[in-house]
Amino acid sequence: MAIKGQTFRHYPESIKTEAIRLHEVEGWSYREITEHLGIYDKGRVKKWMSKYRECGEESFKDKRGGPFRAETEQERLIRQLQLEVDVLKKWLQFLSREVHKINTTS
């Protein structure tokens, strides 16, 4: 059971599939995988392995947000970067107006 204020680590699907590949194909131990990928505990990799054996690749799909969730991790990143670009463009406009004001008053 979660403790109030406790934070959880979320690992993307790519890390999970890489951990599975390292264990299944390369024959790495759980400890080696956790050290190589920077995973918090080896028990996490064991759980991923058991989920993978039960359901295959589908077990790692992010199902948060229900069936209507259309936005992927890459789309979220693109949207975030586009927002940052828009903010920087507005700052550039603002600064260029300020420089123009200073140059015209001098």
Secondary structure as UniProt FT lines:
FT   TURN            4..5
FT   HELIX           13..21
FT   HELIX           22..26
FT   HELIX           30..37
FT   HELIX           42..55
FT   HELIX           56..60
FT   TURN            64..65
FT   TURN            67..68
FT   HELIX           73..105
//
